[in-house]
């Protein structure tokens, strides 16, 4: 599978002032505001006040642009040095940074599973992550699996949160408004299910952003407990 990283990069004409970095940043701003539906190479060229030819000198296809954008996001994520933070605190910070990146760029879950992440910033993230989880005591394939488990948890929960936020946006409601309506419906539907009804009542009058945060921390903390327990076997 060919990617932007394996393609040779042609030299731009001498008078060309547009840069790949400008293209990526403008595309990122567009996607964050409008989602994938709002991005096209033609619209992007217009925003940059450039011709389509100028754009294609730097980014041959829209798929190439998406690859560049994904790699740019991997570069935003903090992977602490275990010597400074300790492996577990570092893993917590890494998890929170990864979640924050997905929430900042809610279009990311739509594309990150459809293509391999093999760009330079993704590789740097991976290398730093392996150092972090290696410092915990994992080695061989286990260090890959440990890091992958944390990334899978974070990406899965953050993607679900993004979907919920998008559902509220499409409904023209705040998150708490939508959650309140759904909980009212659930309370009626669980009248014969006392355990479920108690669960619904626990969620009532709770700020959903707080619930998202608390649930995320609980899950990540529990996962790290499990990784620590595995090291002690």
C-alpha positions as protocol buffer text, in pm:
chain_id: "A"
residue {
  index: 1
  type: UNK
  ca { x: 0 y: 0 z: 0 }
}
residue {
  index: 2
  type: UNK
  ca { x: 156 y: 326 z: -113 }
}
residue {
  index: 3
  type: UNK
  ca { x: 133 y: 628 z: 116 }
}
residue {
  index: 4
  type: UNK
  ca { x: 249 y: 987 z: 118 }
}
residue {
  index: 5
  type: UNK
  ca { x: 555 y: 867 z: 311 }
}
residue {
  index: 6
  type: UNK
  ca { x: 669 y: 633 z: 35 }
}
residue {
  index: 7
  type: UNK
  ca { x: 614 y: 876 z: -253 }
}
residue {
  index: 8
  type: UNK
  ca { x: 904 y: 1079 z: -384 }
}
residue {
  index: 9
  type: UNK
  ca { x: 849 y: 1450 z: -327 }
}
residue {
  index: 10
  type: UNK
  ca { x: 887 y: 1661 z: -639 }
}
residue {
  index: 11
  type: UNK
  ca { x: 1050 y: 1998 z: -607 }
}
residue {
  index: 12
  type: UNK
  ca { x: 801 y: 2285 z: -624 }
}
residue {
  index: 13
  type: UNK
  ca { x: 849 y: 2553 z: -891 }
}
residue {
  index: 14
  type: UNK
  ca { x: 1086 y: 2834 z: -797 }
}
residue {
  index: 15
  type: UNK
  ca { x: 804 y: 3089 z: -766 }
}
residue {
  index: 16
  type: UNK
  ca { x: 590 y: 2863 z: -549 }
}
residue {
  index: 17
  type: UNK
  ca { x: 534 y: 3019 z: -204 }
}
residue {
  index: 18
  type: UNK
  ca { x: 273 y: 2779 z: -69 }
}
residue {
  index: 19
  type: UNK
  ca { x: 411 y: 2517 z: 172 }
}
residue {
  index: 20
  type: UNK
  ca { x: 292 y: 2174 z: 279 }
}
residue {
  index: 21
  type: UNK
  ca { x: 279 y: 2300 z: 638 }
}
residue {
  index: 22
  type: UNK
  ca { x: 36 y: 2580 z: 539 }
}
residue {
  index: 23
  type: UNK
  ca { x: -183 y: 2329 z: 360 }
}
residue {
  index: 24
  type: UNK
  ca { x: -194 y: 2093 z: 659 }
}
residue {
  index: 25
  type: UNK
  ca { x: -273 y: 2368 z: 910 }
}
residue {
  index: 26
  type: UNK
  ca { x: -553 y: 2515 z: 697 }
}
residue {
  index: 27
  type: UNK
  ca { x: -698 y: 2170 z: 636 }
}
residue {
  index: 28
  type: UNK
  ca { x: -681 y: 2094 z: 1010 }
}
residue {
  index: 29
  type: UNK
  ca { x: -871 y: 2411 z: 1095 }
}
residue {
  index: 30
  type: UNK
  ca { x: -1133 y: 2328 z: 832 }
}
residue {
  index: 31
  type: UNK
  ca { x: -1181 y: 1972 z: 952 }
}
residue {
  index: 32
  type: UNK
  ca { x: -1205 y: 2071 z: 1318 }
}
residue {
  index: 33
  type: UNK
  ca { x: -1476 y: 2322 z: 1234 }
}
residue {
  index: 34
  type: UNK
  ca { x: -1667 y: 2144 z: 959 }
}
residue {
  index: 35
  type: UNK
  ca { x: -1579 y: 1774 z: 974 }
}
residue {
  index: 36
  type: UNK
  ca { x: -1477 y: 1555 z: 682 }
}
residue {
  index: 37
  type: UNK
  ca { x: -1774 y: 1666 z: 473 }
}
residue {
  index: 38
  type: UNK
  ca { x: -1638 y: 2020 z: 473 }
}
residue {
  index: 39
  type: UNK
  ca { x: -1302 y: 1929 z: 322 }
}
residue {
  index: 40
  type: UNK
  ca { x: -1229 y: 1916 z: -48 }
}
residue {
  index: 41
  type: UNK
  ca { x: -913 y: 1997 z: -236 }
}
residue {
  index: 42
  type: UNK
  ca { x: -1099 y: 2263 z: -437 }
}
residue {
  index: 43
  type: UNK
  ca { x: -1231 y: 2440 z: -127 }
}
residue {
  index: 44
  type: UNK
  ca { x: -894 y: 2412 z: 41 }
}
residue {
  index: 45
  type: UNK
  ca { x: -719 y: 2573 z: -256 }
}
residue {
  index: 46
  type: UNK
  ca { x: -968 y: 2860 z: -242 }
}
residue {
  index: 47
  type: UNK
  ca { x: -906 y: 2914 z: 130 }
}
residue {
  index: 48
  type: UNK
  ca { x: -535 y: 2926 z: 64 }
}
residue {
  index: 49
  type: UNK
  ca { x: -588 y: 3163 z: -230 }
}
residue {
  index: 50
  type: UNK
  ca { x: -396 y: 2917 z: -442 }
}
residue {
  index: 51
  type: UNK
  ca { x: -459 y: 2723 z: -759 }
}
residue {
  index: 52
  type: UNK
  ca { x: -527 y: 2350 z: -752 }
}
residue {
  index: 53
  type: UNK
  ca { x: -195 y: 2291 z: -928 }
}
residue {
  index: 54
  type: UNK
  ca { x: -6 y: 2458 z: -644 }
}
residue {
  index: 55
  type: UNK
  ca { x: -186 y: 2235 z: -394 }
}
residue {
  index: 56
  type: UNK
  ca { x: -107 y: 1917 z: -586 }
}
residue {
  index: 57
  type: UNK
  ca { x: 263 y: 2001 z: -603 }
}
residue {
  index: 58
  type: UNK
  ca { x: 272 y: 1949 z: -226 }
}
residue {
  index: 59
  type: UNK
  ca { x: -10 y: 1700 z: -164 }
}
residue {
  index: 60
  type: UNK
  ca { x: -96 y: 1479 z: -462 }
}
residue {
  index: 61
  type: UNK
  ca { x: -433 y: 1344 z: -334 }
}
residue {
  index: 62
  type: UNK
  ca { x: -693 y: 1397 z: -63 }
}
residue {
  index: 63
  type: UNK
  ca { x: -593 y: 1062 z: 89 }
}
residue {
  index: 64
  type: UNK
  ca { x: -236 y: 1189 z: 115 }
}
residue {
  index: 65
  type: UNK
  ca { x: -365 y: 1498 z: 292 }
}
residue {
  index: 66
  type: UNK
  ca { x: -557 y: 1287 z: 544 }
}
residue {
  index: 67
  type: UNK
  ca { x: -239 y: 1087 z: 613 }
}
residue {
  index: 68
  type: UNK
  ca { x: -50 y: 1411 z: 679 }
}
residue {
  index: 69
  type: UNK
  ca { x: -324 y: 1537 z: 909 }
}
residue {
  index: 70
  type: UNK
  ca { x: -338 y: 1218 z: 1113 }
}
residue {
  index: 71
  type: UNK
  ca { x: 39 y: 1223 z: 1156 }
}
residue {
  index: 72
  type: UNK
  ca { x: 20 y: 1587 z: 1267 }
}
residue {
  index: 73
  type: UNK
  ca { x: -220 y: 1485 z: 1545 }
}
residue {
  index: 74
  type: UNK
  ca { x: 10 y: 1205 z: 1663 }
}
residue {
  index: 75
  type: UNK
  ca { x: 270 y: 1478 z: 1703 }
}
residue {
  index: 76
  type: UNK
  ca { x: 43 y: 1664 z: 1948 }
}
residue {
  index: 77
  type: UNK
  ca { x: 36 y: 1378 z: 2199 }
}
residue {
  index: 78
  type: UNK
  ca { x: 256 y: 1390 z: 2506 }
}
residue {
  index: 79
  type: UNK
  ca { x: 445 y: 1073 z: 2598 }
}
residue {
  index: 80
  type: UNK
  ca { x: 638 y: 1154 z: 2917 }
}
residue {
  index: 81
  type: UNK
  ca { x: 989 y: 1038 z: 2994 }
}
residue {
  index: 82
  type: UNK
  ca { x: 951 y: 756 z: 3251 }
}
residue {
  index: 83
  type: UNK
  ca { x: 1263 y: 879 z: 3433 }
}
residue {
  index: 84
  type: UNK
  ca { x: 1081 y: 1204 z: 3507 }
}
residue {
  index: 85
  type: UNK
  ca { x: 723 y: 1089 z: 3553 }
}
residue {
  index: 86
  type: UNK
  ca { x: 748 y: 721 z: 3645 }
}
residue {
  index: 87
  type: UNK
  ca { x: 592 y: 470 z: 3409 }
}
residue {
  index: 88
  type: UNK
  ca { x: 242 y: 463 z: 3562 }
}
residue {
  index: 89
  type: UNK
  ca { x: 202 y: 839 z: 3596 }
}
residue {
  index: 90
  type: UNK
  ca { x: 350 y: 869 z: 3249 }
}
residue {
  index: 91
  type: UNK
  ca { x: 96 y: 621 z: 3113 }
}
residue {
  index: 92
  type: UNK
  ca { x: -187 y: 819 z: 3275 }
}
residue {
  index: 93
  type: UNK
  ca { x: -60 y: 1143 z: 3122 }
}
residue {
  index: 94
  type: UNK
  ca { x: -20 y: 972 z: 2786 }
}
residue {
  index: 95
  type: UNK
  ca { x: -377 y: 844 z: 2804 }
}
residue {
  index: 96
  type: UNK
  ca { x: -518 y: 1184 z: 2893 }
}
residue {
  index: 97
  type: UNK
  ca { x: -317 y: 1353 z: 2618 }
}
residue {
  index: 98
  type: UNK
  ca { x: -437 y: 1101 z: 2360 }
}
residue {
  index: 99
  type: UNK
  ca { x: -800 y: 1145 z: 2466 }
}
residue {
  index: 100
  type: UNK
  ca { x: -769 y: 1523 z: 2452 }
}
residue {
  index: 101
  type: UNK
  ca { x: -630 y: 1502 z: 2099 }
}
residue {
  index: 102
  type: UNK
  ca { x: -928 y: 1296 z: 1980 }
}
residue {
  index: 103
  type: UNK
  ca { x: -1173 y: 1539 z: 2141 }
}
residue {
  index: 104
  type: UNK
  ca { x: -995 y: 1835 z: 1978 }
}
residue {
  index: 105
  type: UNK
  ca { x: -1021 y: 1668 z: 1638 }
}
residue {
  index: 106
  type: UNK
  ca { x: -1358 y: 1486 z: 1644 }
}
residue {
  index: 107
  type: UNK
  ca { x: -1328 y: 1380 z: 1278 }
}
residue {
  index: 108
  type: UNK
  ca { x: -1026 y: 1162 z: 1362 }
}
residue {
  index: 109
  type: UNK
  ca { x: -1217 y: 843 z: 1457 }
}
residue {
  index: 110
  type: UNK
  ca { x: -1378 y: 841 z: 1112 }
}
residue {
  index: 111
  type: UNK
  ca { x: -1043 y: 799 z: 937 }
}
residue {
  index: 112
  type: UNK
  ca { x: -782 y: 664 z: 1178 }
}
residue {
  index: 113
  type: UNK
  ca { x: -899 y: 303 z: 1147 }
}
residue {
  index: 114
  type: UNK
  ca { x: -907 y: 312 z: 767 }
}
residue {
  index: 115
  type: UNK
  ca { x: -535 y: 358 z: 704 }
}
residue {
  index: 116
  type: UNK
  ca { x: -204 y: 264 z: 866 }
}
residue {
  index: 117
  type: UNK
  ca { x: -27 y: 528 z: 1071 }
}
residue {
  index: 118
  type: UNK
  ca { x: 331 y: 507 z: 950 }
}
residue {
  index: 119
  type: UNK
  ca { x: 431 y: 873 z: 938 }
}
residue {
  index: 120
  type: UNK
  ca { x: 734 y: 1013 z: 1121 }
}
residue {
  index: 121
  type: UNK
  ca { x: 536 y: 1159 z: 1411 }
}
residue {
  index: 122
  type: UNK
  ca { x: 347 y: 834 z: 1458 }
}
residue {
  index: 123
  type: UNK
  ca { x: 679 y: 647 z: 1466 }
}
residue {
  index: 124
  type: UNK
  ca { x: 822 y: 891 z: 1722 }
}
residue {
  index: 125
  type: UNK
  ca { x: 510 y: 849 z: 1937 }
}
residue {
  index: 126
  type: UNK
  ca { x: 548 y: 472 z: 1915 }
}
residue {
  index: 127
  type: UNK
  ca { x: 916 y: 481 z: 2006 }
}
residue {
  index: 128
  type: UNK
  ca { x: 855 y: 699 z: 2311 }
}
residue {
  index: 129
  type: UNK
  ca { x: 565 y: 478 z: 2415 }
}
residue {
  index: 130
  type: UNK
  ca { x: 778 y: 166 z: 2398 }
}
residue {
  index: 131
  type: UNK
  ca { x: 1035 y: 333 z: 2626 }
}
residue {
  index: 132
  type: UNK
  ca { x: 757 y: 425 z: 2869 }
}
residue {
  index: 133
  type: UNK
  ca { x: 606 y: 77 z: 2891 }
}
residue {
  index: 134
  type: UNK
  ca { x: 947 y: -86 z: 2877 }
}
residue {
  index: 135
  type: UNK
  ca { x: 1034 y: 108 z: 3193 }
}
residue {
  index: 136
  type: UNK
  ca { x: 744 y: -69 z: 3366 }
}
residue {
  index: 137
  type: UNK
  ca { x: 916 y: -401 z: 3306 }
}
residue {
  index: 138
  type: UNK
  ca { x: 743 y: -524 z: 2992 }
}
residue {
  index: 139
  type: UNK
  ca { x: 967 y: -672 z: 2725 }
}
residue {
  index: 140
  type: UNK
  ca { x: 943 y: -846 z: 2389 }
}
residue {
  index: 141
  type: UNK
  ca { x: 593 y: -861 z: 2245 }
}
residue {
  index: 142
  type: UNK
  ca { x: 443 y: -774 z: 2584 }
}
residue {
  index: 143
  type: UNK
  ca { x: 567 y: -416 z: 2563 }
}
residue {
  index: 144
  type: UNK
  ca { x: 383 y: -379 z: 2230 }
}
residue {
  index: 145
  type: UNK
  ca { x: 69 y: -535 z: 2376 }
}
residue {
  index: 146
  type: UNK
  ca { x: 81 y: -318 z: 2690 }
}
residue {
  index: 147
  type: UNK
  ca { x: 105 y: 3 z: 2492 }
}
residue {
  index: 148
  type: UNK
  ca { x: -154 y: -121 z: 2243 }
}
residue {
  index: 149
  type: UNK
  ca { x: -398 y: -204 z: 2524 }
}
residue {
  index: 150
  type: UNK
  ca { x: -380 y: 149 z: 2661 }
}
residue {
  index: 151
  type: UNK
  ca { x: -415 y: 306 z: 2317 }
}
residue {
  index: 152
  type: UNK
  ca { x: -710 y: 80 z: 2230 }
}
residue {
  index: 153
  type: UNK
  ca { x: -888 y: 171 z: 2553 }
}
residue {
  index: 154
  type: UNK
  ca { x: -832 y: 543 z: 2511 }
}
residue {
  index: 155
  type: UNK
  ca { x: -920 y: 554 z: 2141 }
}
residue {
  index: 156
  type: UNK
  ca { x: -1230 y: 341 z: 2197 }
}
residue {
  index: 157
  type: UNK
  ca { x: -1370 y: 549 z: 2483 }
}
residue {
  index: 158
  type: UNK
  ca { x: -1279 y: 881 z: 2319 }
}
residue {
  index: 159
  type: UNK
  ca { x: -1440 y: 772 z: 1992 }
}
residue {
  index: 160
  type: UNK
  ca { x: -1759 y: 681 z: 2178 }
}
residue {
  index: 161
  type: UNK
  ca { x: -1756 y: 1018 z: 2353 }
}
residue {
  index: 162
  type: UNK
  ca { x: -1709 y: 1198 z: 2021 }
}
residue {
  index: 163
  type: UNK
  ca { x: -2008 y: 1008 z: 1877 }
}
residue {
  index: 164
  type: UNK
  ca { x: -2226 y: 1110 z: 2173 }
}
residue {
  index: 165
  type: UNK
  ca { x: -2123 y: 1474 z: 2141 }
}
residue {
  index: 166
  type: UNK
  ca { x: -2195 y: 1463 z: 1767 }
}
residue {
  index: 167
  type: UNK
  ca { x: -2539 y: 1314 z: 1833 }
}
residue {
  index: 168
  type: UNK
  ca { x: -2622 y: 1605 z: 2066 }
}
residue {
  index: 169
  type: UNK
  ca { x: -2491 y: 1856 z: 1812 }
}
residue {
  index: 170
  type: UNK
  ca { x: -2708 y: 1712 z: 1535 }
}
residue {
  index: 171
  type: UNK
  ca { x: -3009 y: 1725 z: 1767 }
}
residue {
  index: 172
  type: UNK
  ca { x: -2939 y: 2091 z: 1845 }
}
residue {
  index: 173
  type: UNK
  ca { x: -2910 y: 2014 z: 2216 }
}
residue {
  index: 174
  type: UNK
  ca { x: -2649 y: 2044 z: 2487 }
}
residue {
  index: 175
  type: UNK
  ca { x: -2507 y: 1719 z: 2614 }
}
residue {
  index: 176
  type: UNK
  ca { x: -2691 y: 1755 z: 2944 }
}
residue {
  index: 177
  type: UNK
  ca { x: -3023 y: 1825 z: 2770 }
}
residue {
  index: 178
  type: UNK
  ca { x: -2990 y: 1515 z: 2555 }
}
residue {
  index: 179
  type: UNK
  ca { x: -2875 y: 1300 z: 2848 }
}
residue {
  index: 180
  type: UNK
  ca { x: -3169 y: 1422 z: 3061 }
}
residue {
  index: 181
  type: UNK
  ca { x: -3422 y: 1324 z: 2796 }
}
residue {
  index: 182
  type: UNK
  ca { x: -3264 y: 983 z: 2745 }
}
residue {
  index: 183
  type: UNK
  ca { x: -3255 y: 916 z: 3118 }
}
residue {
  index: 184
  type: UNK
  ca { x: -3623 y: 1004 z: 3150 }
}
residue {
  index: 185
  type: UNK
  ca { x: -3704 y: 752 z: 2878 }
}
residue {
  index: 186
  type: UNK
  ca { x: -3479 y: 492 z: 3040 }
}
residue {
  index: 187
  type: UNK
  ca { x: -3645 y: 533 z: 3378 }
}
residue {
  index: 188
  type: UNK
  ca { x: -3981 y: 445 z: 3225 }
}
residue {
  index: 189
  type: UNK
  ca { x: -3841 y: 152 z: 3028 }
}
residue {
  index: 190
  type: UNK
  ca { x: -3662 y: 3 z: 3332 }
}
residue {
  index: 191
  type: UNK
  ca { x: -3965 y: 3 z: 3563 }
}
residue {
  index: 192
  type: UNK
  ca { x: -3943 y: -378 z: 3592 }
}
residue {
  index: 193
  type: UNK
  ca { x: -3562 y: -385 z: 3612 }
}
residue {
  index: 194
  type: UNK
  ca { x: -3469 y: -251 z: 3957 }
}
residue {
  index: 195
  type: UNK
  ca { x: -3092 y: -277 z: 3913 }
}
residue {
  index: 196
  type: UNK
  ca { x: -3106 y: -87 z: 3586 }
}
residue {
  index: 197
  type: UNK
  ca { x: -3343 y: 171 z: 3731 }
}
residue {
  index: 198
  type: UNK
  ca { x: -3104 y: 234 z: 4017 }
}
residue {
  index: 199
  type: UNK
  ca { x: -2824 y: 280 z: 3764 }
}
residue {
  index: 200
  type: UNK
  ca { x: -3035 y: 532 z: 3573 }
}
residue {
  index: 201
  type: UNK
  ca { x: -3109 y: 724 z: 3893 }
}
residue {
  index: 202
  type: UNK
  ca { x: -2740 y: 740 z: 3979 }
}
residue {
  index: 203
  type: UNK
  ca { x: -2683 y: 922 z: 3653 }
}
residue {
  index: 204
  type: UNK
  ca { x: -2965 y: 1171 z: 3698 }
}
residue {
  index: 205
  type: UNK
  ca { x: -2867 y: 1528 z: 3782 }
}
residue {
  index: 206
  type: UNK
  ca { x: -2504 y: 1450 z: 3701 }
}
residue {
  index: 207
  type: UNK
  ca { x: -2313 y: 1670 z: 3459 }
}
residue {
  index: 208
  type: UNK
  ca { x: -2234 y: 1445 z: 3165 }
}
residue {
  index: 209
  type: UNK
  ca { x: -1889 y: 1598 z: 3113 }
}
residue {
  index: 210
  type: UNK
  ca { x: -1802 y: 1506 z: 3471 }
}
residue {
  index: 211
  type: UNK
  ca { x: -1935 y: 1156 z: 3411 }
}
residue {
  index: 212
  type: UNK
  ca { x: -1724 y: 1120 z: 3095 }
}
residue {
  index: 213
  type: UNK
  ca { x: -1413 y: 1230 z: 3284 }
}
residue {
  index: 214
  type: UNK
  ca { x: -1474 y: 1009 z: 3588 }
}
residue {
  index: 215
  type: UNK
  ca { x: -1556 y: 706 z: 3374 }
}
residue {
  index: 216
  type: UNK
  ca { x: -1243 y: 757 z: 3164 }
}
residue {
  index: 217
  type: UNK
  ca { x: -1016 y: 785 z: 3470 }
}
residue {
  index: 218
  type: UNK
  ca { x: -1176 y: 479 z: 3633 }
}
residue {
  index: 219
  type: UNK
  ca { x: -1123 y: 267 z: 3323 }
}
residue {
  index: 220
  type: UNK
  ca { x: -767 y: 380 z: 3259 }
}
residue {
  index: 221
  type: UNK
  ca { x: -671 y: 337 z: 3625 }
}
residue {
  index: 222
  type: UNK
  ca { x: -822 y: -12 z: 3627 }
}
residue {
  index: 223
  type: UNK
  ca { x: -638 y: -108 z: 3308 }
}
residue {
  index: 224
  type: UNK
  ca { x: -308 y: 8 z: 3458 }
}
residue {
  index: 225
  type: UNK
  ca { x: -387 y: -191 z: 3775 }
}
residue {
  index: 226
  type: UNK
  ca { x: -421 y: -496 z: 3554 }
}
residue {
  index: 227
  type: UNK
  ca { x: -92 y: -428 z: 3375 }
}
residue {
  index: 228
  type: UNK
  ca { x: 85 y: -388 z: 3709 }
}
residue {
  index: 229
  type: UNK
  ca { x: -67 y: -712 z: 3835 }
}
residue {
  index: 230
  type: UNK
  ca { x: 54 y: -891 z: 3523 }
}
residue {
  index: 231
  type: UNK
  ca { x: 409 y: -773 z: 3588 }
}
residue {
  index: 232
  type: UNK
  ca { x: 399 y: -928 z: 3935 }
}
residue {
  index: 233
  type: UNK
  ca { x: 309 y: -1278 z: 3812 }
}
